[in-house]
Amino acid sequence: MKLRIVLIALGIALAGGGYSVIDLSMTRASAPADPVTFSDQVVRIFQRNCQTCHHPGDIAPFSLMTYEEAAPWADSIRSKTASRTMPPWKPVGGCGEFANTRGLTDEEIATIGEWVATGALEGNPADLPEPLVFDDGWKLGVPDVELRTVQTGYRVPASATSDIYRCFTIPTNFDADRFITAVEVAPSNRKIVHHVILYIDTTGVSVSLDQQDPGPGYTSFGGPGFATVGTLGGWAPGAPPQVLRDGTGYLVPKGARIVAQVHYKPNGQDEVDTTSIALKFARSPVYQDVIILPIINQDFTIPANARDFPVTASFTLPPLVDVKIEYVAPHMHLLGREMQITARNLVTGERKCLIYIDDWDSHWQGSYRYVEPLAIPGATVFELTARYDNSELNHNQPSIPPVDVSWGEKTTDEMCIGFLGLTIDAEHREPSAPILSEVRVQGSKLVVEGADIRPGSLITVDGELVRDTRVKSRRKALSKSAWASAIPAGVTVRIQVLNPDGAASPEFLFAR
């Protein structure tokens, strides 16, 4: 380390009485700087930015958990981070402030570059931080509902040469409308799962589509193959569980099915995946639904050999409809190059940039949640501009020579959509108000009585759901047997009723 000491002395020149500044700068050399090592600096950068994908069993092609795993890839790591290709984060800065951003600072990129330039040294293993642990447990904790795409697993054969978009229709068996406030998706084989999108089917049409297609699920690209009433978000590599703001939720109607569209990326080997989905019910009153607004254009044709073809779409909010945007999710296919979505108020002229992606890659699509919801007044037009490259210079070009391409579901077709997840300010649901007046054991049953106990309500014991709750009336609910293991003899517990809208009764203390 070098310590540079700059001393400025003021000398008085006797001749002429003038003043001059004399630079007495001095440099004292010391020991050389300590080298950058994996154990001391680099692994910490990987933990913050890379290991959520680069660990065994996930989608990344190699692990960055240990020095032995990372060192062979040192040159590639330097190249990909210097070009900011990795970690992948598509939104351009300054257009929307998003939560859970991925990206390296200039200092982190320089540190990786210096590590590789000086020999990609391991360093002292004693300097290593505590390793991150990636296991099969749910990050959200024990789910209220756990769903699976297919119990026996879906097979992606070694012979598969193109991406597979497979939809799996899953019953929820909810006996009342239910609000979901947190969603976590967990593929069992992240080597081949590129992303997952969850749709809501209230008509059962997904069952018919499944029956018409041999094997588990059915194939559908670009969507679930039917007009959906909404989504529950999804999963992409490195994405955390989706947790909605307090007071908001996804409405899943009674009897609805969840359709999980899983994008499989074949890797030349026989692989099997079962994707699991964890749902959390609202535990506080839900006042507003999160709904999905598509800004969409389905009427366009991109001419063959067009290198920079624009497609636009728009949607105008009515004058008195104020909204808050929770997240945005752009969607195009292989020819997409860039997309920008803005909000322009027709009264004030004020513009807000919602998202801008200038290097679109159909293999890295996602839903981007804002740090704070964007307040958008009525009389605002959402304007989307997408640009497409249908030339041979597009390395994702599926057709050589290029052909005219229009809207469609196939990989070789195109789409132009910007999904906005939003709430409407004027929609304010009045919550229920359950209250308990008595809790008792009646025979082998636990019976709770009170008022405003809604169909589909659940009993909770110290916050945990009693799985076999049955609502007998607006005044009574009971558990046939599951309560017994949740309430030890002689222990005082907190009993509540949780209504489907998230409203919970005040706690009732009960001792068995």
N, C-alpha and C positions, 0 to 999 in steps of 0.2 A: 504494500500500500504506500502510495506517495503522499507526502504532506507538503503542500506548497504554501510557504509563508511569504506574503507580500508586505514589505515594509516600505512606507513612503516617508522619506526624510526631507525636511525643509532646510536647504542650505542658503545661507546669506552670502551673496556675492559682494565682496567689499567694493570692487570697482564699479562705480556708477550707482551703488546703492540698490541695484536690482535684486529681484528674487528669482531663484530657479528651483525646480523640483528635481531631486536626484532619486532615481529608481534604484532601490537597494534590494530588488527581488532576489530571493534565494530559494533554492530547491534542495530539500533534504531527501535523499533516497532511503527507502526502507525495504523490507522484505517484499518479494513479488506478491501480487494479489493471489488469494486462494482460488484454485480452479473451480469452475462450475461442475457439480457432480449430480448424478441421478439421485443419490441418497439424500443430499442436502437441499437442493433447489428444484430439480426437474420433476421428481415424483409428486411434489406438492402442486405443481402446475397441472400435472395429469389428473390428480385427484379432483381439483376444482373444475376442470373443463373437459376431460376426456374419458375417464374410467367408467362413467355411466354407460357408455357404449362399448368401450374397449376393455371388457373383462370376459372371462370364459363363459360361453353360453349365450352371449348377446350377439347383436347383428354385426358388429365390427369384425373385420377379417383377422385381427390379431389382438392380443391382450397387451395392455400397458401397465399391468399391476406390479410387475417385478422388473428388475434390471435385465435379467436373462431374457425376458419376453420383449422388452423394448429395444435393447441395444441393436439387434439385427436390422431394425427399421429406422435407425437414427437419421440417415440421409433423407429418406422419404418424409419423416416427421418434420425435419427442417424445411424441406421444400413445400409441403402442404400447409404448414403453419405460416411460413413467410408469405405465401400467396393468399392467405386467409381462406383457403379452401376448407381447411379444418380448424376448429370444429365448425360444422355446418350451421350457419345462421343466415337466413336469406333476407330478412327485412333490412332495408337501408336505414342507417341512423338518421335521426331528425324528423322522421315521419312516423309518429306514434311511439309512445313509451311503453314497452312491453315487459311483462314479468318473465322471470326465468330465462333471460337472454343467455346465449352462448357466444363466447368470443374471447380471444386473447388480447391483452393489452400490448402496446408496443414493447414495454419492458419484458413481458413474458416471452414474446417472440424473439427478442434479442437474447434472452437467457438461453432459450433452446438453441439458437444459432451458435452461441458461444460454446455451449456444451458439445455440440457436434464438431465444431471447428477445432476444439482442443482435445479431441480423441474420444468423446462420449464416455467419460470416465464414470465408474460406478461410485467411487467414494467410500466412506466409512459406513457400513451397515448400521452402526450405532446411531447415525444421524437420521435414520428413517422415521417418519411419523407413523402413528398407528394406522394400519391399513384399513381401507374402506371395506365393508362387508356387504356383499350382494348375495342374498339368499332368496328362498322361495316365499318368504313371508310377505304379507301385505303391508305396504307403507302406510296405508290408512288405518291399520289395525284390523281387528276382526270385522268382517263385512256384515251388514244386515242381510244382504242377499248375495250369494255367489252363484254365477251362471257359467256354463261351459259351452263352447261351440259344438263340440262333439265328444262324447265320453271316450270313445275308442281311439281318437286321434285322426287327423286328416293327413293322408300320405301325399307327399310331393315326390314323384319318382325321379330317379337320376336322369331319365330320358327327357324330362321336361326342358324345353329350350326357350320358353318365353314366360313372362310374368303371368301369375295366376291370380285372379280376383274372385275369391270364393265367398259366398254369402251363406251364413248359417242362421236359421230362424229358431229362436229360443223362447219358450213360454215363460212369462213372469208369474202367472197364477195369482196376481194381486186380486183380492176380493173387494177392493175399493180403489178409487183414484189415489195415486201416491206421488209425493214429491221427492225427487232425488236431488241431493245437494253435493254429493261427492261421487266420483267415478274413477276407478282404477282398472286398467287393463293389463293383463300379464300373459303374454305368449309363453308357452312352455319351451319353444324352440326359436330363440331370437336370431339364430343364424339364418333363418329363411323368412321370418316375418318382417316385412318392411314397414307396414302401418296397418292400423285397424280403425274403422269408422263404425259407430253404433247408430242405427236408425230405429225408429219406433213404427211398428205396424199395428194399426187398430182394426184392420179389416180381415186379416188372415190370409191376404193374397200371397204372402211369402210362403205359406204352406203349400199352395198350389204350385208355385214356382219350384219349390224343393221337390215335390212329387214328380215333376216333369223332367227332372235332371237326375241321371243315375248317380249313385254314391252320396256321401254326406254333403248337404248343402247344394247350392246351385251357382253357376258362373254368371257374374254381372260386373261389367266394368263401368266406372264413372258414377255409380249409384247403386241402390238396392234393386232396381228394376221395377219399382212402383212409386206412386206418389206418396211420400212419407209425410207424416204430420210433424216431424221434428227429429232431432238427433240427441244423443247423449255424449257428444264429443267423440273422442277416440284416443289413439295412442300412436306415437312415433318414437323412434329410438332416442333415449335420453329424456323423454318427456316425463315430467312428474305427474302424479295423480291430479285430476281436475277437481278443484274445490270451488264451489260458487260462493258468492258473497252472502252473508247473513241476510235473511229476508227474501232471497230469491231461490228458485229451484226449477228443475225440469219436471214437468207434469207427465207422468206415465199413467194413462187411463186404465181403469179396471179392465182386466182381460187382455191387455195389449201384449204384443210379442216384441222382443228385442232382436233385430237383425244385425249381426256382426259381419261386416264386409272385411275380410282379411286379405291383404295384398301379400302374396307369397313370391319370394325371389328365389327361383331354383338355383342350386349350387353344384349340380352335377353329381350329387349323391342322393340315395334314398333317404328321405327325411320325413319325420312325423311331428305334427304339432297339435296340441289342444290349447286354445286360448281361453283363459278364464277372465271373468269380469266381476269386479266387486262393486256393489252399490251401497251407499249410505243413505238412509232415510233422513228427512229433515227432523232436527231435534229442537227447532225453534220455529215460531210461526212464519210461514211463507206468505208474503204479501203480494209478490209479483212473479209471474212466470218468466223464465228465460225462453224466448222464442227465436227462431232462425229466419232471417230475412235474406233471400237470395237476390243479389244484383246480377242479372243474368241476360245473356243474348244467345238465342238459339237459332237465329236466322242469319247465317253468314257462310261464305265460302272463301277459303284462302287459296288464291291461284297458285298453281305449280310454279316453282322457281321464285316466288315472291320472298324477298329477304327480310322485309320489315313491314309486315302487313298489319294495320291497326284494326281492332274490333272494339266497339264501345258498348256500354250498357249504362242504364240509369234507373233510379227509382226516386220519386218525390214524396216526401212525407206530407200529409195534409197539414194545413196551417196550425191546427190546434193540437197536434199529436207530438208531444215532446217525448224523447226517448233517451236512454242511456245505453251505450254500446259496451258490452262486456268483453267481446273478443271478435276477431276477424279471421276468416279462413279462405284465402284465394285458391282457385282450382283451375288448372289447365292440363293439357296432355303433353305429348312429346314435342310438338312444334312451338310451344310457348317460349317466349324470350323474356318478357317483362310484364309486370302488371302494377298499376297504381290505382288506388281508390281514394277519392276525396269527398268531403262534405262541403257543399256551398249553400249558404243561407240566402234565400231569394229576397229577403227583406233588407238585410244589412250588407250583403255581399261578402261576409266573412267566410274564409276558407279554412278547413282543417284537413290535413293529410292523414288519412287513416292507416295506410300501409303502402310501401313501395318496394317491390322486388325487381331488381335490374339484371339478375342472372338466374332466371327461373330454371329449375331442374325438377322434372316430374317425379324423380326418385326421392326428393326431399320436400314433401308437402306437409303442412302442419296447420294447427289452429293457434293463433297468437292472442294471448290474453293481455289486456291493458293493466298497467300497474293500478290505475284508477279508472273507473268507467268514464267514458267520454259523454258529456252532456250535450245532446244535439236537439235544438229547438225545432218545432214544427216549421213547415215551409222551407225545408232543407232538401236539396237534391243530392243524392249519392251518385257520384259519377265514376265510372270504371273505364279505364283505358288499358287494353291488353295489346301486345304486339307479338307477332308470330314470324318465325323463320321457316319457310317451306322450300328452302333450297338444299342443294347437295352439301353445302358448307355446314349445315346443321348436323352435328355429330350424332344427334338422336333421330335423324331422319329415318322413318321406317320404310320409305318407298324410294327405290332407285330404278328408273328416274322418278323425280317427284311427280305427284298427281294432285289435282284439285282436292281439297279437304274441307268437309263441312262438319256441322254439329253431329255428334253421334256417341254411342256407348263404347264402341270398340277402341282398342289401343291406337289404331291407325286413324280414328276420327279425332275430332277436337271438341273442346268445351271452353266456355268463357263464363265463369261464375265467381262472385265474391260473396261468401256467406258472412252475414253479420249476426252475432248472437246479442240480443238486446232485450231490454225491458221497457215497457210503456209506462211513463210516469203516472198517467191518469188511472191505470189499473191498480187498484189497491184492494186486495181481498181482505174482508173482515175475518179474523181468525176465530176458530171455535174457542170455547172456554171450559174445558173439562174440569171437574172437581170431584174428589173422592170423599165420601162420608163414612164408608165402612170397608174394612178388609177382614175376611174371615176364611177359615178352613171349613168346608162343608163336605163331609165324607172324605173323598180323596181329591176333591177339587179346591182350588184357591178361587175365591169369589171376591170381586171388587164391585162396589156399588157407589153411585154418585149421580152426577148429572152431565149431560152433553157428551156422552161417550159415543163417538161416531162409528158407523160401519167401517170395519177394517182397522179399528184401533188396536193397539198392542199394550200389554202390561210390561212394565220395566221393573227390574229389581236391581237397585244400586246402579241404574243406568243401562243394564244389560237387558236385551229383549227376551221375553219368555215366548218361545217359538210356537207353542200350541194355543195361543190366545184365541178365544172365540167371543164375539160380541153377541150377547143375547138380546139386548135392547139398548135404547139410548141411556139407560140407567145402570146397565149391568154388563160386566165382562168376566170371563173365567178362564182358568188354565186347568186342563184335565189332569196333567201329571208333571209337566216339565218344571213347574214351580218348585217341586220338592227338592230337586238338586240345587236350585238357585237360592233356597232359603234354609240354611242349616238350623237345626233345632237350637233354641235358646239364644239365637243371634238376632239383634234388631237390625232390620233392613229398611231401605227407603223404597216405597212402592209409588209408582206413578202410572197414569194412563197416557199414552202417546197417541194422539189423533193423527190421521193421515196427512193433515195440513201442517204438521210439525208442532202444533200446540200441545203442551204437556200440562197435566194437572199439577197443583202444588204437591210436594212430597207428603206421603202418609207413612208415618213410622209404624212398623209392624214387627212383632216378635212371635215366632211360631210356638 
